[in-house]
Amino acid sequence: MKSLVKLFSPINKQKIPWWVEISTTIPRCTYFFGPFDSVKEAKQEQTGYIDDLVQEKAFGITVEIKQCQPTSITVFEEPYENR
């Protein structure tokens, strides 16, 4: 049981970088911007990414800042009609 506590301790979590995850409904995509050393740094940069997507006519924008290790920085989803 001690190994699980060590694995999920706050100290180990801090080694995972922070990313700005932005999802859009048009186009149906998820974008990851980062990595950042802190949540504060990610929050400071998010506005620029949102502004870029608005200029590119993206709609339905949602933002989440989280610690993760994305395997791809842009994920294109199939349009709903093709599912």
VMD Tcl script that builds the backbone (N, CA, C; Angstrom):
set m [mol new atoms 249]
animate dup $m
set s [atomselect $m all]
$s set {name element resname resid chain x y z} {
  {N N MET 1 A 0.809 -1.195 0.000}
  {CA C MET 1 A 0.000 0.000 0.000}
  {C C MET 1 A 0.853 1.260 0.000}
  {N N LYS 2 A 2.012 1.219 0.600}
  {CA C LYS 2 A 2.885 2.382 0.647}
  {C C LYS 2 A 3.303 2.819 -0.753}
  {N N SER 3 A 3.466 1.884 -1.676}
  {CA C SER 3 A 3.878 2.247 -3.029}
  {C C SER 3 A 2.809 3.084 -3.725}
  {N N LEU 4 A 1.527 2.815 -3.478}
  {CA C LEU 4 A 0.460 3.618 -4.068}
  {C C LEU 4 A 0.464 5.032 -3.512}
  {N N VAL 5 A 0.704 5.170 -2.235}
  {CA C VAL 5 A 0.762 6.485 -1.621}
  {C C VAL 5 A 1.913 7.276 -2.228}
  {N N LYS 6 A 3.042 6.638 -2.402}
  {CA C LYS 6 A 4.195 7.309 -2.983}
  {C C LYS 6 A 3.923 7.690 -4.437}
  {N N LEU 7 A 3.300 6.817 -5.185}
  {CA C LEU 7 A 3.022 7.055 -6.594}
  {C C LEU 7 A 2.112 8.253 -6.800}
  {N N PHE 8 A 1.130 8.428 -5.951}
  {CA C PHE 8 A 0.155 9.496 -6.114}
  {C C PHE 8 A 0.381 10.669 -5.153}
  {N N SER 9 A 1.545 10.790 -4.612}
  {CA C SER 9 A 1.799 11.889 -3.684}
  {C C SER 9 A 1.875 13.216 -4.438}
  {N N PRO 10 A 1.573 14.325 -3.761}
  {CA C PRO 10 A 1.643 15.645 -4.403}
  {C C PRO 10 A 3.024 15.956 -4.964}
  {N N ILE 11 A 4.052 15.451 -4.349}
  {CA C ILE 11 A 5.408 15.703 -4.837}
  {C C ILE 11 A 5.582 15.111 -6.230}
  {N N ASN 12 A 5.128 13.880 -6.442}
  {CA C ASN 12 A 5.240 13.256 -7.757}
  {C C ASN 12 A 4.358 13.956 -8.778}
  {N N LYS 13 A 3.190 14.424 -8.383}
  {CA C LYS 13 A 2.278 15.093 -9.315}
  {C C LYS 13 A 2.881 16.398 -9.822}
  {N N GLN 14 A 3.660 17.077 -9.022}
  {CA C GLN 14 A 4.243 18.345 -9.427}
  {C C GLN 14 A 5.244 18.167 -10.565}
  {N N LYS 15 A 5.755 16.991 -10.792}
  {CA C LYS 15 A 6.708 16.750 -11.875}
  {C C LYS 15 A 6.011 16.682 -13.226}
  {N N ILE 16 A 4.711 16.477 -13.233}
  {CA C ILE 16 A 3.951 16.430 -14.472}
  {C C ILE 16 A 3.691 17.868 -14.907}
  {N N PRO 17 A 3.972 18.216 -16.174}
  {CA C PRO 17 A 3.790 19.601 -16.604}
  {C C PRO 17 A 2.323 20.001 -16.719}
  {N N TRP 18 A 2.099 21.284 -16.717}
  {CA C TRP 18 A 0.769 21.865 -16.876}
  {C C TRP 18 A 0.523 22.145 -18.346}
  {N N TRP 19 A -0.694 21.925 -18.795}
  {CA C TRP 19 A -1.099 22.159 -20.177}
  {C C TRP 19 A -2.428 22.899 -20.196}
  {N N VAL 20 A -2.612 23.712 -21.228}
  {CA C VAL 20 A -3.900 24.339 -21.493}
  {C C VAL 20 A -4.590 23.449 -22.516}
  {N N GLU 21 A -5.713 22.849 -22.132}
  {CA C GLU 21 A -6.491 22.002 -23.036}
  {C C GLU 21 A -7.690 22.816 -23.513}
  {N N ILE 22 A -7.771 23.029 -24.816}
  {CA C ILE 22 A -8.884 23.788 -25.383}
  {C C ILE 22 A -9.634 22.880 -26.348}
  {N N SER 23 A -10.932 22.755 -26.113}
  {CA C SER 23 A -11.794 21.972 -27.002}
  {C C SER 23 A -12.714 22.922 -27.745}
  {N N THR 24 A -12.991 22.592 -29.004}
  {CA C THR 24 A -13.914 23.380 -29.813}
  {C C THR 24 A -14.946 22.442 -30.422}
  {N N THR 25 A -16.154 22.966 -30.621}
  {CA C THR 25 A -17.186 22.152 -31.270}
  {C C THR 25 A -17.147 22.329 -32.781}
  {N N ILE 26 A -16.721 23.513 -33.253}
  {CA C ILE 26 A -16.533 23.751 -34.685}
  {C C ILE 26 A -15.187 24.419 -34.847}
  {N N PRO 27 A -14.189 23.750 -35.384}
  {CA C PRO 27 A -14.189 22.325 -35.726}
  {C C PRO 27 A -14.145 21.474 -34.452}
  {N N ARG 28 A -14.486 20.213 -34.588}
  {CA C ARG 28 A -14.463 19.295 -33.441}
  {C C ARG 28 A -13.019 18.876 -33.189}
  {N N CYS 29 A -12.349 19.648 -32.329}
  {CA C CYS 29 A -10.938 19.405 -32.043}
  {C C CYS 29 A -10.645 19.638 -30.574}
  {N N THR 30 A -9.562 19.043 -30.139}
  {CA C THR 30 A -8.991 19.318 -28.832}
  {C C THR 30 A -7.538 19.689 -29.063}
  {N N TYR 31 A -7.144 20.818 -28.499}
  {CA C TYR 31 A -5.784 21.323 -28.651}
  {C C TYR 31 A -5.112 21.361 -27.285}
  {N N PHE 32 A -3.836 21.030 -27.259}
  {CA C PHE 32 A -3.047 21.125 -26.033}
  {C C PHE 32 A -1.929 22.134 -26.261}
  {N N PHE 33 A -1.836 23.114 -25.362}
  {CA C PHE 33 A -0.791 24.121 -25.437}
  {C C PHE 33 A 0.055 24.027 -24.182}
  {N N GLY 34 A 1.348 23.955 -24.357}
  {CA C GLY 34 A 2.254 23.832 -23.231}
  {C C GLY 34 A 3.531 23.186 -23.693}
  {N N PRO 35 A 4.253 22.620 -22.817}
  {CA C PRO 35 A 4.043 22.463 -21.372}
  {C C PRO 35 A 4.447 23.723 -20.612}
  {N N PHE 36 A 3.878 23.852 -19.421}
  {CA C PHE 36 A 4.182 24.956 -18.528}
  {C C PHE 36 A 4.652 24.402 -17.190}
  {N N ASP 37 A 5.477 25.181 -16.522}
  {CA C ASP 37 A 6.003 24.769 -15.218}
  {C C ASP 37 A 5.001 24.955 -14.087}
  {N N SER 38 A 4.001 25.825 -14.297}
  {CA C SER 38 A 3.039 26.090 -13.220}
  {C C SER 38 A 1.666 26.380 -13.804}
  {N N VAL 39 A 0.656 26.222 -12.963}
  {CA C VAL 39 A -0.708 26.549 -13.368}
  {C C VAL 39 A -0.813 28.054 -13.626}
  {N N LYS 40 A -0.099 28.851 -12.879}
  {CA C LYS 40 A -0.118 30.307 -13.059}
  {C C LYS 40 A 0.387 30.674 -14.452}
  {N N GLU 41 A 1.473 30.072 -14.853}
  {CA C GLU 41 A 2.031 30.341 -16.187}
  {C C GLU 41 A 1.042 29.921 -17.282}
  {N N ALA 42 A 0.403 28.779 -17.132}
  {CA C ALA 42 A -0.579 28.308 -18.113}
  {C C ALA 42 A -1.755 29.272 -18.200}
  {N N LYS 43 A -2.253 29.746 -17.051}
  {CA C LYS 43 A -3.375 30.694 -17.040}
  {C C LYS 43 A -3.006 32.005 -17.726}
  {N N GLN 44 A -1.771 32.453 -17.552}
  {CA C GLN 44 A -1.329 33.696 -18.174}
  {C C GLN 44 A -1.311 33.587 -19.697}
  {N N GLU 45 A -1.050 32.418 -20.215}
  {CA C GLU 45 A -0.918 32.228 -21.659}
  {C C GLU 45 A -2.212 31.835 -22.361}
  {N N GLN 46 A -3.209 31.365 -21.627}
  {CA C GLN 46 A -4.411 30.820 -22.260}
  {C C GLN 46 A -5.162 31.818 -23.134}
  {N N THR 47 A -5.189 33.091 -22.762}
  {CA C THR 47 A -5.946 34.091 -23.508}
  {C C THR 47 A -5.447 34.204 -24.950}
  {N N GLY 48 A -4.159 34.157 -25.143}
  {CA C GLY 48 A -3.603 34.242 -26.490}
  {C C GLY 48 A -4.042 33.084 -27.368}
  {N N TYR 49 A -4.102 31.899 -26.807}
  {CA C TYR 49 A -4.538 30.722 -27.566}
  {C C TYR 49 A -6.017 30.822 -27.917}
  {N N ILE 50 A -6.814 31.289 -26.981}
  {CA C ILE 50 A -8.248 31.451 -27.230}
  {C C ILE 50 A -8.466 32.502 -28.321}
  {N N ASP 51 A -7.756 33.621 -28.221}
  {CA C ASP 51 A -7.877 34.673 -29.235}
  {C C ASP 51 A -7.541 34.150 -30.627}
  {N N ASP 52 A -6.497 33.344 -30.731}
  {CA C ASP 52 A -6.122 32.767 -32.031}
  {C C ASP 52 A -7.238 31.894 -32.589}
  {N N LEU 53 A -7.843 31.066 -31.743}
  {CA C LEU 53 A -8.923 30.190 -32.212}
  {C C LEU 53 A -10.160 30.993 -32.615}
  {N N VAL 54 A -10.458 32.068 -31.903}
  {CA C VAL 54 A -11.593 32.924 -32.264}
  {C C VAL 54 A -11.334 33.568 -33.629}
  {N N GLN 55 A -10.117 34.030 -33.857}
  {CA C GLN 55 A -9.770 34.618 -35.149}
  {C C GLN 55 A -9.875 33.599 -36.276}
  {N N GLU 56 A -9.652 32.332 -35.959}
  {CA C GLU 56 A -9.773 31.266 -36.959}
  {C C GLU 56 A -11.215 30.770 -37.090}
  {N N LYS 57 A -12.154 31.466 -36.455}
  {CA C LYS 57 A -13.596 31.180 -36.534}
  {C C LYS 57 A -14.005 29.890 -35.828}
  {N N ALA 58 A -13.285 29.520 -34.788}
  {CA C ALA 58 A -13.671 28.352 -33.995}
  {C C ALA 58 A -14.837 28.735 -33.073}
  {N N PHE 59 A -15.717 27.771 -32.805}
  {CA C PHE 59 A -16.884 28.000 -31.944}
  {C C PHE 59 A -16.958 26.921 -30.871}
  {N N GLY 60 A -17.708 27.229 -29.815}
  {CA C GLY 60 A -17.898 26.271 -28.728}
  {C C GLY 60 A -16.613 25.995 -27.987}
  {N N ILE 61 A -15.901 27.043 -27.645}
  {CA C ILE 61 A -14.574 26.913 -27.021}
  {C C ILE 61 A -14.711 26.682 -25.522}
  {N N THR 62 A -14.077 25.617 -25.039}
  {CA C THR 62 A -13.989 25.363 -23.599}
  {C C THR 62 A -12.521 25.174 -23.238}
  {N N VAL 63 A -12.158 25.611 -22.049}
  {CA C VAL 63 A -10.760 25.598 -21.630}
  {C C VAL 63 A -10.631 24.885 -20.288}
  {N N GLU 64 A -9.596 24.081 -20.192}
  {CA C GLU 64 A -9.260 23.430 -18.923}
  {C C GLU 64 A -7.749 23.438 -18.790}
  {N N ILE 65 A -7.277 23.805 -17.622}
  {CA C ILE 65 A -5.843 23.750 -17.349}
  {C C ILE 65 A -5.614 22.562 -16.449}
  {N N LYS 66 A -4.715 21.677 -16.887}
  {CA C LYS 66 A -4.506 20.461 -16.100}
  {C C LYS 66 A -3.101 19.927 -16.266}
  {N N GLN 67 A -2.738 19.086 -15.324}
  {CA C GLN 67 A -1.467 18.393 -15.398}
  {C C GLN 67 A -1.689 17.098 -16.156}
  {N N CYS 68 A -0.931 16.933 -17.224}
  {CA C CYS 68 A -1.069 15.719 -18.016}
  {C C CYS 68 A 0.144 15.582 -18.920}
  {N N GLN 69 A 0.151 14.518 -19.688}
  {CA C GLN 69 A 1.188 14.286 -20.679}
  {C C GLN 69 A 0.490 13.860 -21.965}
  {N N PRO 70 A -0.012 14.825 -22.749}
  {CA C PRO 70 A -0.753 14.463 -23.959}
  {C C PRO 70 A 0.124 13.711 -24.948}
  {N N THR 71 A -0.485 12.788 -25.666}
  {CA C THR 71 A 0.248 12.028 -26.675}
  {C C THR 71 A 0.226 12.737 -28.019}
  {N N SER 72 A -0.689 13.705 -28.168}
  {CA C SER 72 A -0.796 14.500 -29.386}
  {C C SER 72 A -1.230 15.901 -28.974}
  {N N ILE 73 A -0.722 16.931 -29.653}
  {CA C ILE 73 A -1.103 18.288 -29.258}
  {C C ILE 73 A -2.369 18.772 -29.966}
  {N N THR 74 A -2.779 18.089 -31.039}
  {CA C THR 74 A -4.039 18.395 -31.707}
  {C C THR 74 A -4.759 17.092 -31.997}
  {N N VAL 75 A -5.998 17.005 -31.544}
  {CA C VAL 75 A -6.808 15.809 -31.761}
  {C C VAL 75 A -8.033 16.228 -32.568}
  {N N PHE 76 A -8.099 15.756 -33.807}
  {CA C PHE 76 A -9.249 16.039 -34.668}
  {C C PHE 76 A -10.265 14.937 -34.468}
  {N N GLU 77 A -11.500 15.326 -34.183}
  {CA C GLU 77 A -12.557 14.351 -34.000}
  {C C GLU 77 A -13.409 14.290 -35.256}
  {N N GLU 78 A -13.972 13.133 -35.507}
  {CA C GLU 78 A -14.851 12.981 -36.673}
  {C C GLU 78 A -16.089 13.818 -36.487}
  {N N PRO 79 A -16.614 14.383 -37.569}
  {CA C PRO 79 A -17.896 15.089 -37.452}
  {C C PRO 79 A -18.976 14.135 -36.965}
  {N N TYR 80 A -19.938 14.652 -36.231}
  {CA C TYR 80 A -20.999 13.845 -35.636}
  {C C TYR 80 A -21.742 13.039 -36.689}
  {N N GLU 81 A -21.944 13.620 -37.885}
  {CA C GLU 81 A -22.707 12.939 -38.934}
  {C C GLU 81 A -22.038 11.651 -39.405}
  {N N ASN 82 A -20.713 11.550 -39.253}
  {CA C ASN 82 A -19.989 10.374 -39.747}
  {C C ASN 82 A -19.885 9.260 -38.717}
  {N N ARG 83 A -20.463 9.422 -37.559}
  {CA C ARG 83 A -20.350 8.386 -36.522}
  {C C ARG 83 A -21.412 7.354 -36.662}
}
mol reanalyze $m
mol bondsrecalc $m
mol representation Tube
mol addrep $m
